Amino acid sequence: MKYCAKCGNEIEDGSLFCTNCGHSTNSSCLKTVLLVVTAISTLLNVIMFHISLAIIQTIFAIASTIISVLVLRKDKRTLSYICFFLGIANLLCSILWITYI
């Protein structure tokens, strides 16, 4: 029988954790768990960052398209058409980006 280094409780042979306090009896197991948790946390942070950027891009694409339509109603110049089509292209890119994520 072994004893827990943290609380002194008796631990059965082959146990990975103390049944009293939950302390790991194997430090390499604890390191592995910490590495996995850190990797998952980092991955989730990256995913949330990209989703946030995609949402912001979509909002700006919608706003630029609406502003282009309003300008296009009053001004029929070539630049107005270019702004309108760029707004539509930006909106399509942001939709593709969201579906890709």
C-alpha positions in Angstrom: 0.0 0.0 0.0 1.1 3.6 -0.7 0.1 6.8 1.0 -0.9 10.1 -0.5 1.8 12.7 -0.5 -0.8 15.5 0.0 -3.2 14.2 2.7 -1.6 11.0 3.9 -4.6 8.8 3.0 -3.9 5.1 2.2 -3.9 4.5 -1.6 -4.5 1.1 -3.2 -1.8 -0.2 -5.5 -2.3 0.8 -9.1 -4.5 3.9 -8.3 -3.7 7.0 -10.2 -5.5 9.4 -7.8 -6.1 9.6 -4.1 -9.7 8.8 -3.3 -9.7 11.2 -0.4 -8.3 14.4 -1.9 -7.9 13.6 -5.7 -4.1 14.2 -5.7 -2.3 12.4 -8.5 -0.1 9.6 -7.5 1.7 9.7 -10.9 3.3 13.1 -11.8 3.7 12.2 -15.5 0.0 11.5 -15.7 -0.8 14.9 -14.2 1.6 16.5 -16.7 -0.1 14.8 -19.6 -3.6 15.9 -18.4 -2.3 19.5 -18.1 -0.8 19.4 -21.6 -4.1 18.1 -23.1 -6.2 20.7 -21.2 -3.8 23.5 -22.3 -4.0 22.3 -26.0 -7.8 22.2 -25.9 -8.0 25.6 -24.3 -5.6 27.1 -26.9 -7.6 25.5 -29.8 -10.9 26.9 -28.4 -9.3 30.4 -28.1 -8.2 30.3 -31.7 -11.6 29.1 -32.9 -13.4 31.9 -30.9 -11.0 34.5 -32.2 -11.7 33.5 -35.9 -15.5 33.4 -35.3 -15.3 36.9 -33.8 -13.4 38.2 -36.8 -15.9 36.5 -39.2 -18.8 38.2 -37.4 -17.1 41.6 -37.4 -16.3 41.2 -41.1 -19.9 40.3 -41.9 -21.2 43.3 -40.0 -18.9 45.6 -42.0 -19.8 43.9 -45.2 -23.5 44.4 -44.6 -23.0 48.0 -43.6 -20.8 48.8 -46.6 -23.4 47.2 -48.9 -26.3 49.2 -47.4 -24.3 52.4 -47.7 -23.4 51.6 -51.3 -27.0 51.1 -52.2 -28.0 54.4 -50.6 -25.3 56.2 -52.5 -26.1 54.4 -55.7 -29.7 55.6 -55.5 -28.6 59.2 -55.6 -25.3 59.0 -57.6 -25.1 56.8 -60.7 -21.3 57.2 -61.2 -18.9 54.4 -61.9 -17.4 54.7 -58.4 -20.8 54.0 -56.8 -21.1 50.8 -58.8 -17.6 49.7 -57.9 -18.3 50.4 -54.2 -21.6 48.4 -54.4 -20.0 45.4 -56.0 -17.1 45.5 -53.6 -19.6 45.5 -50.7 -21.3 42.5 -52.2 -18.0 40.7 -52.8 -17.0 41.4 -49.2 -20.3 40.0 -47.9 -19.9 36.8 -50.0 -16.3 36.4 -48.7 -17.5 36.8 -45.1 -20.3 34.2 -45.6 -17.7 31.8 -47.1 -15.4 32.5 -44.2 -18.2 31.7 -41.7 -19.1 28.5 -43.4 -15.4 27.5 -43.7 -14.9 27.9 -39.9 
